[in-house]
Amino acid sequence: MRILRLLSRKEARVCSQIVDELPLAQSTVSEHLRILKEAGLVRCSPDGPRVGYCIDFDGLRRLKALVAII
């Protein structure tokens, strides 16, 4: 949730920027980003050697609709 909140405040961020704002190891943040990407909640776009991450708003809307059903 904290990663999604961080991404909601800015268009895109690279992993190192997210790591700087969380009390987690880089490997942990990378794993969470991978899971969020697989869940369709985060998109990534390569920018040279770095990868930018941003919220996938379509995926977030789908999740919100599913949660509302429960």
C-alpha positions as a Markdown table, in Angstrom:
| # | Residue | x | y | z |
|---|---|---|---|---|
| 1 | Met | 0.0 | 0.0 | 0.0 |
| 2 | Arg | 2.8 | 2.4 | 0.8 |
| 3 | Ile | 4.4 | 1.8 | -2.6 |
| 4 | Leu | 1.0 | 2.6 | -4.3 |
| 5 | Arg | 0.6 | 5.7 | -2.2 |
| 6 | Leu | 4.1 | 6.9 | -3.2 |
| 7 | Leu | 3.4 | 6.2 | -6.9 |
| 8 | Ser | 0.1 | 8.1 | -6.7 |
| 9 | Arg | 1.9 | 11.3 | -5.7 |
| 10 | Lys | 4.2 | 11.3 | -8.8 |
| 11 | Glu | 3.9 | 10.2 | -12.4 |
| 12 | Ala | 6.7 | 7.7 | -12.3 |
| 13 | Arg | 9.6 | 6.6 | -10.0 |
| 14 | Val | 12.5 | 4.3 | -10.3 |
| 15 | Cys | 13.1 | 1.7 | -7.7 |
| 16 | Ser | 15.9 | 3.6 | -6.0 |
| 17 | Gln | 13.6 | 6.5 | -5.4 |
| 18 | Ile | 11.1 | 4.2 | -3.8 |
| 19 | Val | 13.8 | 2.5 | -1.6 |
| 20 | Asp | 14.9 | 6.0 | -0.4 |
| 21 | Glu | 11.4 | 6.6 | 1.0 |
| 22 | Leu | 10.8 | 3.2 | 2.7 |
| 23 | Pro | 12.5 | 1.4 | 5.6 |
| 24 | Leu | 13.0 | -1.7 | 3.3 |
| 25 | Ala | 15.9 | -3.2 | 1.5 |
| 26 | Gln | 16.2 | -2.7 | -2.2 |
| 27 | Ser | 15.6 | -6.4 | -2.9 |
| 28 | Thr | 12.3 | -6.3 | -0.8 |
| 29 | Val | 11.1 | -3.2 | -2.7 |
| 30 | Ser | 11.9 | -4.9 | -6.1 |
| 31 | Glu | 10.0 | -8.0 | -5.0 |
| 32 | His | 7.0 | -6.0 | -4.0 |
| 33 | Leu | 7.1 | -4.0 | -7.3 |
| 34 | Arg | 7.3 | -7.4 | -9.2 |
| 35 | Ile | 4.2 | -8.6 | -7.3 |
| 36 | Leu | 2.3 | -5.4 | -7.9 |
| 37 | Lys | 3.2 | -5.6 | -11.6 |
| 38 | Glu | 2.0 | -9.2 | -11.9 |
| 39 | Ala | -1.2 | -8.2 | -10.1 |
| 40 | Gly | -1.8 | -5.5 | -12.8 |
| 41 | Leu | -1.6 | -2.6 | -10.3 |
| 42 | Val | 1.8 | -1.2 | -11.5 |
| 43 | Arg | 3.2 | -0.6 | -14.9 |
| 44 | Cys | 6.9 | -0.3 | -15.7 |
| 45 | Ser | 8.8 | 1.3 | -18.6 |
| 46 | Pro | 12.5 | 0.9 | -19.2 |
| 47 | Asp | 14.5 | 4.1 | -19.4 |
| 48 | Gly | 18.0 | 3.1 | -20.3 |
| 49 | Pro | 19.5 | 1.0 | -17.4 |
| 50 | Arg | 16.7 | 2.1 | -15.1 |
| 51 | Val | 13.0 | 1.1 | -15.0 |
| 52 | Gly | 10.3 | 3.7 | -14.2 |
| 53 | Tyr | 7.2 | 2.5 | -12.2 |
| 54 | Cys | 3.8 | 4.1 | -12.1 |
| 55 | Ile | 0.3 | 3.1 | -11.1 |
| 56 | Asp | -1.8 | 1.1 | -13.7 |
| 57 | Phe | -5.1 | 2.9 | -13.1 |
| 58 | Asp | -7.1 | 0.4 | -15.1 |
| 59 | Gly | -5.9 | -2.4 | -12.8 |
| 60 | Leu | -6.6 | -0.3 | -9.7 |
| 61 | Arg | -10.2 | 0.3 | -10.9 |
| 62 | Arg | -10.6 | -3.4 | -11.4 |
| 63 | Leu | -9.4 | -4.1 | -7.9 |
| 64 | Lys | -11.7 | -1.4 | -6.5 |
| 65 | Ala | -14.7 | -3.0 | -8.3 |
| 66 | Leu | -13.8 | -6.4 | -7.0 |
| 67 | Val | -13.4 | -5.2 | -3.4 |
| 68 | Ala | -16.7 | -3.4 | -3.6 |
| 69 | Ile | -18.5 | -6.7 | -4.4 |
| 70 | Ile | -17.2 | -8.4 | -1.2 |
